[in-house]
Amino acid sequence: MNIEAQPLGREYRFDGKESDIVEVFDTLSGLRVTVSTWIDSINETLLEVYFRRVRGYRYLDEGDLIAYWKTETFRSPYHGYEITKGGWLAGENVESGILEIARAFELREWFVCTTNGCMNILAASPPELKDLNRQLA
């Protein structure tokens, strides 16, 4: 699979510390995805990724997205990306009639990835990213 993506937000610790999506809220005000991650070897933080208008999304374990990890694109210290080529919206094989309206709206694809859960999000606008700073030390 040929995927290209641009990272969003700041860098987080990526060398051996586990990260995960710990909350997903889909309400009238938007989609909120909360990621538990690490600033350094001692300080954990929560990253909130907020989308105002979402057309669709999917949540999968990172092990169900091996094709994504083989690209090496997402082996970096970021949790948010805009997928600019390939991915769920444009690159994966889907049945005829699937995602037709999403493609017609010219939506963009966003990817929230961790060492555990991952989400593909179809939305017109970039998300807002905010550290909720859960300091443990």
Phi, psi and omega in degrees: 000133179259105181241135172237142183209154176247129180291152178239146173077203185263170178273151176231169179295135186231004188255074174101344177276136180283146173228159181198156170279120185252344177210144173223121178237121177245106183230179177301331181278347178141186180254125178245124177243125180250127181249129171271123184213186186233135174280317178210195185290347183246323190261116176270153176217164173249129177256123176261127177245114188241126177248130180286312182231119183240135177270326179186164177201163173218148179243128177220153171293147181302332179291341177270004180235039183306322180300327177293313184291329178296337180288343184069355182300325187257011176268068182214172184277033178245155175250343181241141180215153163258123177277118184259346178207137181079207178084191185294314186289322189244334192249340184275148176289124176227158178296152175303136180091355178265132179067018180296315180291320178301318178293323180296328179281357181053048178288162175254158180248135179240151182226123174253116184235147177221182176282001177230260182285152178221151178226136167260133182232132177257117182206156180280330186244153176295156178281163169264132180246134182215130172282133177263000173042076174266095182275127180259344183256000000 
